[in-house]
Amino acid sequence: MYYIVHFWDSIFAFLGSWSWPMLLTTFWFFFFIEVPRYYLFDLVIIVYRKMRWKYYLKKYQKAKLEFYHAMPFISILVPGKNEGKHIFKLVNSLREQTYKNFELIIVDDGSDDFTPQICRDLEKNGFIDRYLRNEINGGKASAANMGLYYAKGQYIVHLDADSSLDRDALEQILIPFYTDKQIKAVGATVKVRNQSHNLCTSLQALEYLETIMIGRMVTATLGIYRTISGAFGAFDTAMLRQVGGWDIGPGLDGDITQKIRKSGGEIGFAPKAICLTNVPTKFRLLTNQRLRWSKSLVRFRIRKHIDVLLPTQNFSFSNFFSNIENIIFNFLFDIIWLFYLINLLIQNQAFIIEIFFIKFCIMLVVGTLSFALVMWVSERKREEFPLISMVPFMVFYTGLYLRLVRIYAYLLEFFFFSSFRDPWNPSKSSRAIKEETIDSQKNRRKRYFRNVRRWFKKHTKF
């Protein structure tokens, strides 16, 4: 009891010696970077959408009529390895869809379990339209491109085998194609199916609501939506073939989205197209997943697609802001945050417990307001409201754990090309694409310095 009373006495004494300028100076990173970008910005855009709900409803209803008038034939593409245990559940989910004009293509990427027997049996009984198999594992991109080759649909819906959809999800993800003819790919709202399994999955469930449901609604409204989840996404088939399909990952979801944007296609978002997916149940598995995801920012945004930041002939402001926003807030500011944290620890050793407690309380208040915004938008309020108990833990989950994982991933990829050794892909494919990437970087540097020399020769007398 004595220690509790002493702790609160020290907190109140510390607060009594503070002023607003000191508070803002100590927590400048939170107040001037995190709050404007991740809280106020989201709030403004969501309020804007709510105020214009009649406009969005009218646009949606008109597109829905056009969609049902066209009734496009679509190809549902499911690539994967050792996914036999999920296939039957996925097939049943698709048979219950309100939209029926589709073919289902399963691509088995060298499975060594019972997947071939299950899929061949389902194909024989008419549950699967086409079953394709790579005898040697070539990676998810290879499997997806194989399915793309055989697809007959006007649009392709890409699914992970462990995904399950709301009954109207197929039509919901296709309707945005009819709101704007320039839209060539559409993302969906991905939520966590196993959210109640343990603390790890519950934290991810709330994270998905904030970053996918809210975050992608915001970026889509601004025209800078940059990653269509592989769990559930729709693509114009002609555009997919035009850009050459999927390239070797990890990070192929963001890569294919960027390729479409660079080719002139716009990216839509279907908030009512709901997909449920399973997430890692252990923090060790979650860390490996996020390391893989975060490395793709360096691999694709900073290396492969750095040209969208340069004033080339095909320069686009929407592509520029889509990439630069990602690089600044998810790469540069994470690195700055690390130095900010280290400096905070060094400069305030005597009061570090008090400072972190105050920061926790501030983030708890802001996190609760953010959860209220999620509930305002969510169509599953009753099922998702219990996640409010995760708000205190999110302070550490998103504010510390995920940041440290991302920074570690950036360093591994930036200096050591770590993603090319990821077991997620066959080593032979990764080695080939690494050599191609390094050669491309060398050629890009040579072109850059050549242009610099030409400029100096043209503009100087020396």
C-alpha positions as CSV (number, residue, x, y, z in Angstrom):
1,M,0.0,0.0,0.0
2,Y,2.9,2.3,0.9
3,Y,4.4,1.9,-2.6
4,I,1.1,2.7,-4.4
5,V,0.6,5.8,-2.3
6,H,4.2,6.8,-3.0
7,F,3.8,6.2,-6.7
8,W,0.7,8.4,-6.9
9,D,2.4,11.1,-4.8
10,S,5.3,11.2,-7.2
11,I,3.0,11.4,-10.2
12,F,1.0,14.3,-8.8
13,A,4.2,16.1,-7.7
14,F,5.7,15.6,-11.2
15,L,2.5,16.9,-12.9
16,G,2.5,19.9,-10.6
17,S,5.9,20.9,-11.8
18,W,5.0,20.7,-15.4
19,S,3.5,23.2,-17.9
20,W,1.8,22.8,-21.3
21,P,5.0,23.8,-23.1
22,M,7.0,21.2,-21.2
23,L,4.3,18.5,-22.0
24,L,4.4,19.3,-25.7
25,T,8.2,19.4,-25.7
26,T,8.5,16.0,-24.0
27,F,5.8,14.3,-26.1
28,W,6.4,16.2,-29.4
29,F,6.5,13.1,-31.5
30,F,3.1,12.0,-30.3
31,F,1.3,15.4,-30.5
32,F,2.8,16.7,-33.7
33,I,3.3,13.5,-35.8
34,E,1.1,10.6,-34.5
35,V,-2.0,12.5,-33.5
36,P,-2.4,14.6,-36.7
37,R,-1.7,11.6,-39.1
38,Y,-3.3,8.6,-37.4
39,Y,-6.1,10.2,-35.4
40,L,-7.2,13.7,-36.5
41,F,-6.7,12.9,-40.2
42,D,-8.8,9.7,-40.0
43,L,-11.5,11.6,-38.0
44,V,-11.7,14.4,-40.6
45,I,-12.0,12.0,-43.5
46,I,-14.6,9.7,-41.8
47,V,-16.7,12.7,-40.8
48,Y,-16.4,14.0,-44.4
49,R,-17.7,10.6,-45.7
50,K,-20.5,10.5,-43.2
51,M,-21.6,14.0,-44.2
52,R,-21.7,13.0,-47.9
53,W,-23.5,9.7,-47.3
54,K,-26.3,10.6,-49.7
55,Y,-23.7,11.2,-52.5
56,Y,-21.9,7.9,-51.9
57,L,-25.3,6.0,-51.6
58,K,-26.5,7.4,-54.9
59,K,-23.2,6.6,-56.6
60,Y,-23.3,3.1,-55.2
61,Q,-26.9,2.4,-56.2
62,K,-26.2,3.6,-59.8
63,A,-23.1,1.4,-60.0
64,K,-25.0,-1.6,-58.6
65,L,-27.7,-1.3,-61.3
66,E,-25.0,-1.2,-64.0
67,F,-23.2,-4.2,-62.4
68,Y,-26.4,-6.4,-62.4
69,H,-27.1,-5.3,-66.0
70,A,-23.7,-6.4,-67.1
71,M,-23.5,-9.5,-64.9
72,P,-19.7,-10.0,-65.7
73,F,-18.2,-13.5,-65.6
74,I,-15.4,-13.6,-63.1
75,S,-12.6,-15.9,-62.2
76,I,-11.9,-16.7,-58.5
77,L,-8.3,-17.5,-58.1
78,V,-7.0,-19.3,-55.0
79,P,-3.2,-20.0,-55.1
80,G,-1.5,-21.7,-52.2
81,K,0.5,-24.6,-50.8
82,N,-0.7,-27.3,-48.3
83,E,-4.1,-25.6,-48.0
84,G,-6.2,-28.7,-48.3
85,K,-7.7,-28.3,-44.8
86,H,-9.2,-24.9,-45.8
87,I,-10.4,-25.6,-49.4
88,F,-13.8,-27.3,-48.6
89,K,-14.8,-24.5,-46.2
90,L,-13.9,-21.9,-48.8
91,V,-15.9,-23.8,-51.5
92,N,-18.9,-23.8,-49.2
93,S,-18.5,-20.1,-48.5
94,L,-18.5,-19.4,-52.3
95,R,-21.5,-21.6,-53.0
96,E,-23.5,-19.4,-50.6
97,Q,-22.6,-16.1,-52.4
98,T,-25.4,-14.0,-53.8
99,Y,-23.4,-13.6,-57.0
100,K,-23.1,-16.9,-59.0
101,N,-21.5,-16.0,-62.3
102,F,-18.0,-17.2,-61.6
103,E,-15.5,-20.0,-62.1
104,L,-13.3,-21.2,-59.2
105,I,-9.6,-22.0,-60.0
106,I,-7.5,-23.6,-57.3
107,V,-3.7,-23.5,-58.0
108,D,-1.7,-26.0,-55.9
109,D,1.9,-24.8,-55.5
110,G,3.7,-28.1,-55.0
111,S,1.7,-29.2,-51.9
112,D,3.2,-32.3,-50.1
113,D,0.1,-33.0,-48.0
114,F,-3.3,-34.3,-48.9
115,T,-4.3,-31.2,-50.9
116,P,-4.2,-32.8,-54.4
117,Q,-6.6,-35.6,-53.4
118,I,-9.1,-33.2,-51.8
119,C,-9.0,-30.8,-54.8
120,R,-9.2,-33.5,-57.4
121,D,-12.2,-35.0,-55.6
122,L,-13.9,-31.5,-55.4
123,E,-13.2,-30.9,-59.1
124,K,-14.6,-34.3,-60.1
125,N,-17.8,-33.5,-58.2
126,G,-18.2,-30.0,-59.7
127,F,-17.3,-27.9,-56.7
128,I,-14.1,-26.6,-58.3
129,D,-14.1,-25.6,-62.0
130,R,-10.4,-26.0,-62.6
131,Y,-7.6,-27.5,-60.4
132,L,-4.1,-26.7,-61.4
133,R,-0.9,-28.0,-59.9
134,N,2.8,-27.0,-59.9
135,E,4.7,-30.2,-59.2
136,I,7.6,-28.1,-57.9
137,N,7.0,-25.2,-55.5
138,G,7.5,-22.0,-57.3
139,G,6.1,-19.5,-54.8
140,K,2.8,-17.7,-54.5
141,A,3.4,-15.4,-57.4
142,S,4.2,-18.3,-59.7
143,A,0.9,-20.1,-58.7
144,A,-1.2,-16.9,-59.1
145,N,0.3,-16.3,-62.6
146,M,-0.5,-19.8,-63.6
147,G,-4.1,-19.3,-62.6
148,L,-4.1,-15.9,-64.5
149,Y,-3.1,-17.7,-67.7
150,Y,-6.1,-20.0,-67.6
151,A,-8.6,-17.5,-66.2
152,K,-11.6,-16.7,-68.5
153,G,-13.3,-14.0,-66.4
154,Q,-13.5,-10.3,-67.1
155,Y,-12.4,-9.8,-63.5
156,I,-10.2,-11.9,-61.2
157,V,-10.9,-12.2,-57.5
158,H,-7.8,-13.3,-55.6
159,L,-8.5,-15.2,-52.4
160,D,-6.4,-16.8,-49.7
161,A,-7.5,-20.4,-49.0
162,D,-8.3,-19.6,-45.4
163,S,-10.5,-16.7,-46.3
164,S,-14.3,-16.8,-45.8
165,L,-16.7,-14.2,-47.2
166,D,-19.9,-12.5,-46.2
167,R,-22.7,-13.8,-48.5
168,D,-22.7,-10.6,-50.6
169,A,-19.0,-10.0,-50.6
170,L,-18.4,-10.9,-54.3
171,E,-20.9,-8.5,-55.6
172,Q,-19.7,-5.8,-53.2
173,I,-16.1,-6.0,-54.3
174,L,-17.1,-5.9,-58.0
175,I,-19.5,-2.9,-57.8
176,P,-16.7,-0.3,-57.5
177,F,-15.6,-1.2,-61.0
178,Y,-18.8,0.4,-62.2
179,T,-18.5,3.6,-60.2
180,D,-15.5,4.7,-62.3
181,K,-14.2,3.1,-65.5
182,Q,-10.7,4.0,-64.5
183,I,-10.8,1.7,-61.5
184,K,-8.8,-1.4,-62.4
185,A,-8.4,-3.0,-58.9
186,V,-10.5,-3.1,-55.8
187,G,-9.6,-3.9,-52.2
188,A,-11.9,-5.2,-49.5
189,T,-12.3,-5.0,-45.7
190,V,-10.4,-7.8,-44.1
191,K,-11.3,-8.7,-40.5
192,V,-10.0,-11.3,-38.1
193,R,-12.0,-14.5,-37.8
194,N,-10.2,-15.9,-34.7
195,Q,-10.2,-12.7,-32.7
196,S,-11.3,-14.4,-29.5
197,H,-8.6,-17.1,-29.5
198,N,-6.1,-15.2,-27.3
199,L,-4.5,-11.8,-26.6
200,C,-2.4,-12.0,-29.7
201,T,-5.3,-12.5,-32.1
202,S,-7.5,-9.9,-30.3
203,L,-4.8,-7.2,-30.6
204,Q,-4.6,-8.0,-34.4
205,A,-8.4,-7.9,-34.7
206,L,-8.5,-4.3,-33.3
207,E,-5.4,-3.4,-35.4
208,Y,-7.1,-4.6,-38.6
209,L,-10.2,-2.5,-37.8
210,E,-8.1,0.6,-37.4
211,T,-5.6,0.1,-40.3
212,I,-7.7,-1.8,-42.9
213,M,-11.3,-0.8,-42.3
214,I,-10.6,2.8,-41.3
215,G,-7.1,3.4,-42.7
216,R,-7.9,2.1,-46.2
217,M,-11.2,3.9,-46.3
218,V,-9.3,7.1,-45.7
219,T,-6.5,6.5,-48.3
220,A,-9.1,5.4,-50.9
221,T,-11.0,8.6,-50.4
222,L,-7.8,10.6,-50.9
223,G,-6.9,8.5,-54.0
224,I,-3.6,7.1,-52.5
225,Y,-4.8,3.6,-51.6
226,R,-1.6,1.5,-52.1
227,T,-2.1,-2.2,-51.0
228,I,-4.8,-4.6,-52.0
229,S,-4.7,-7.5,-49.5
230,G,-4.1,-10.9,-51.0
231,A,-6.7,-12.3,-48.7
232,F,-9.4,-10.7,-50.8
233,G,-9.0,-8.4,-53.8
234,A,-10.4,-7.9,-57.3
235,F,-8.6,-7.0,-60.5
236,D,-9.4,-6.2,-64.1
237,T,-8.1,-9.2,-65.9
238,A,-6.8,-7.3,-69.0
239,M,-4.9,-4.9,-66.7
240,L,-3.4,-7.8,-64.7
241,R,-2.1,-9.3,-68.0
242,Q,-0.9,-5.9,-69.2
243,V,1.4,-5.4,-66.1
244,G,2.7,-9.0,-66.3
245,G,0.9,-10.4,-63.3
246,W,2.4,-10.9,-59.9
247,D,6.1,-10.6,-59.3
248,I,8.0,-12.6,-56.8
249,G,7.3,-11.5,-53.2
250,P,7.1,-11.2,-50.2
251,G,5.2,-8.0,-50.5
252,L,3.6,-9.0,-53.8
253,D,0.2,-7.5,-52.7
254,G,1.6,-4.0,-52.5
255,D,3.7,-4.6,-55.6
256,I,0.9,-5.6,-57.9
257,T,-1.2,-2.6,-56.6
258,Q,1.7,-0.2,-57.4
259,K,2.2,-1.8,-60.9
260,I,-1.4,-1.1,-61.7
261,R,-1.2,2.5,-60.4
262,K,1.9,3.1,-62.5
263,S,0.0,1.8,-65.6
264,G,-2.7,4.4,-65.2
265,G,-5.3,2.3,-63.3
266,E,-7.0,3.7,-60.3
267,I,-7.6,1.6,-57.1
268,G,-11.0,1.4,-55.5
269,F,-12.1,0.2,-52.0
270,A,-15.2,-1.7,-51.1
271,P,-15.9,-1.2,-47.4
272,K,-19.0,-3.5,-47.5
273,A,-17.0,-6.4,-49.0
274,I,-16.2,-8.3,-45.9
275,C,-13.6,-11.0,-45.7
276,L,-12.7,-12.9,-42.5
277,T,-9.2,-14.5,-42.2
278,N,-7.2,-16.3,-39.5
279,V,-4.2,-14.4,-38.1
280,P,-1.2,-15.8,-36.2
281,T,-2.0,-17.0,-32.7
282,K,1.6,-16.6,-31.3
283,F,3.7,-13.5,-31.1
284,R,6.7,-15.5,-32.5
285,L,4.7,-16.2,-35.7
286,L,3.3,-12.7,-35.8
287,T,6.8,-11.3,-35.6
288,N,7.9,-13.4,-38.6
289,Q,4.8,-12.3,-40.6
290,R,5.4,-8.6,-39.8
291,L,9.1,-8.8,-40.6
292,R,8.1,-10.1,-44.0
293,W,5.5,-7.4,-44.6
294,S,7.8,-4.6,-43.4
295,K,10.7,-5.6,-45.6
296,S,8.5,-5.1,-48.6
297,L,8.4,-1.4,-48.0
298,V,12.1,-1.1,-48.6
299,R,12.2,-3.8,-51.3
300,F,9.4,-2.3,-53.4
301,R,8.7,1.3,-52.3
302,I,12.3,2.4,-52.0
303,R,14.0,0.2,-54.5
304,K,11.7,-1.2,-57.2
305,H,9.2,1.7,-57.5
306,I,11.4,4.6,-56.5
307,D,10.7,6.0,-60.0
308,V,7.3,7.2,-59.0
309,L,9.0,9.8,-56.8
310,L,10.9,11.2,-59.7
311,P,9.7,13.7,-62.3
312,T,9.6,11.3,-65.2
313,Q,7.4,11.4,-68.2
314,N,4.7,9.3,-66.5
315,F,4.8,11.2,-63.2
316,S,1.6,11.2,-61.2
317,F,0.9,13.2,-58.0
318,S,-1.4,10.5,-56.6
319,N,1.3,7.9,-57.1
320,F,3.9,10.3,-55.6
321,F,1.8,11.0,-52.5
322,S,0.8,7.3,-52.1
323,N,4.5,6.3,-52.0
324,I,6.0,9.2,-50.2
325,E,3.4,9.1,-47.4
326,N,4.2,5.4,-46.8
327,I,7.9,6.1,-46.8
328,I,7.8,9.1,-44.5
329,F,5.3,7.8,-41.9
330,N,6.2,4.1,-41.9
331,F,9.9,4.3,-42.6
332,L,11.5,7.7,-41.9
333,F,9.4,8.6,-38.8
334,D,9.8,5.1,-37.3
335,I,13.6,5.7,-37.5
336,I,13.2,9.2,-36.0
337,W,10.9,7.7,-33.2
338,L,13.7,5.3,-32.2
339,F,16.2,8.2,-31.7
340,Y,13.4,10.2,-29.9
341,L,12.9,7.3,-27.5
342,I,16.6,6.8,-26.8
343,N,16.9,10.6,-26.2
344,L,13.9,10.5,-23.9
345,L,15.4,7.7,-21.8
346,I,18.8,9.4,-21.6
347,Q,17.5,13.0,-20.8
348,N,14.9,12.0,-18.2
349,Q,16.3,9.1,-16.3
350,A,15.2,10.4,-12.9
351,F,11.5,10.8,-14.0
352,I,11.3,8.1,-16.7
353,I,8.5,6.1,-14.8
354,E,6.4,9.2,-14.4
355,I,6.9,10.2,-18.0
356,F,5.9,6.8,-19.4
357,F,2.9,6.6,-17.1
358,I,1.7,10.0,-18.4
359,K,2.3,8.9,-22.0
360,F,0.3,5.7,-21.3
361,C,-2.6,7.7,-20.0
362,I,-2.6,10.1,-22.9
363,M,-2.5,7.3,-25.5
364,L,-5.2,5.5,-23.6
365,V,-7.5,8.4,-24.0
366,V,-6.7,8.9,-27.7
367,G,-7.0,5.1,-28.3
368,T,-10.4,5.1,-26.7
369,L,-11.5,7.9,-29.0
370,S,-10.1,5.9,-32.0
371,F,-12.1,2.9,-30.9
372,A,-15.2,5.0,-30.8
373,L,-14.5,6.0,-34.4
374,V,-14.2,2.3,-35.3
375,M,-17.5,1.5,-33.7
376,W,-19.1,4.4,-35.6
377,V,-18.1,2.8,-38.9
378,S,-18.3,-0.9,-38.1
379,E,-21.3,-3.0,-39.3
380,R,-20.5,-5.6,-36.6
381,K,-20.7,-3.5,-33.5
382,R,-22.0,-6.2,-31.2
383,E,-19.3,-8.7,-32.1
384,E,-16.5,-6.2,-32.1
385,F,-17.3,-4.0,-29.1
386,P,-15.7,-6.5,-26.6
387,L,-12.4,-5.5,-28.3
388,I,-12.5,-2.3,-26.2
389,S,-10.7,-4.3,-23.5
390,M,-7.7,-4.4,-25.9
391,V,-7.3,-0.6,-26.0
392,P,-4.9,-0.4,-23.0
393,F,-2.7,-3.1,-24.6
394,M,-2.7,-1.4,-28.0
395,V,-0.5,1.3,-26.4
396,F,2.3,-1.3,-26.2
397,Y,1.3,-3.3,-29.2
398,T,1.2,-0.6,-31.9
399,G,3.2,2.0,-30.0
400,L,6.2,-0.2,-29.1
401,Y,6.2,-3.8,-30.3
402,L,5.1,-3.3,-34.0
403,R,7.4,-0.2,-34.3
404,L,10.5,-2.2,-33.1
405,V,9.6,-5.1,-35.4
406,R,9.3,-2.7,-38.4
407,I,12.6,-0.9,-37.7
408,Y,14.4,-4.2,-37.4
409,A,12.9,-5.3,-40.7
410,Y,13.9,-2.1,-42.4
411,L,17.5,-2.4,-41.3
412,L,17.7,-6.1,-42.4
413,E,16.3,-5.3,-45.8
414,F,18.0,-2.0,-46.4
415,F,21.6,-3.3,-45.6
416,F,21.4,-7.0,-46.1
417,F,18.6,-7.7,-48.7
418,S,17.1,-10.0,-46.2
419,S,13.8,-10.6,-48.0
420,F,15.6,-12.5,-50.7
421,R,16.5,-15.2,-48.2
422,D,13.0,-15.5,-46.8
423,P,11.8,-19.2,-46.8
424,W,8.4,-17.9,-48.0
425,N,9.8,-18.2,-51.5
426,P,11.9,-21.0,-53.1
427,S,15.6,-20.0,-52.8
428,K,16.2,-20.4,-56.6
429,S,13.5,-17.8,-57.4
430,S,14.8,-15.4,-54.7
431,R,18.4,-15.6,-55.9
432,A,17.3,-14.9,-59.5
433,I,15.2,-11.8,-58.6
434,K,17.9,-10.6,-56.2
435,E,20.5,-10.5,-59.0
436,E,18.0,-8.8,-61.2
437,T,17.3,-6.2,-58.5
438,I,21.0,-5.4,-57.9
439,D,21.7,-5.1,-61.6
440,S,18.7,-2.8,-62.0
441,Q,19.9,-0.6,-59.1
442,K,23.4,-0.4,-60.7
443,N,21.9,0.6,-64.0
444,R,19.7,3.2,-62.3
445,R,22.7,4.8,-60.6
446,K,24.7,4.8,-63.8
447,R,21.8,6.6,-65.6
448,Y,21.5,9.1,-62.7
449,F,25.2,10.1,-62.7
450,R,25.3,10.1,-66.5
451,N,22.4,12.6,-66.5
452,V,24.1,14.7,-63.8
453,R,27.3,14.9,-65.9
454,R,25.3,15.9,-69.0
455,W,23.5,18.6,-67.0
456,F,26.8,20.1,-65.7
457,K,28.3,20.1,-69.2
458,K,25.3,21.9,-70.6
459,H,25.0,24.5,-67.9
460,T,28.6,25.3,-67.1
461,K,31.5,26.7,-69.0
462,F,34.1,24.3,-67.5
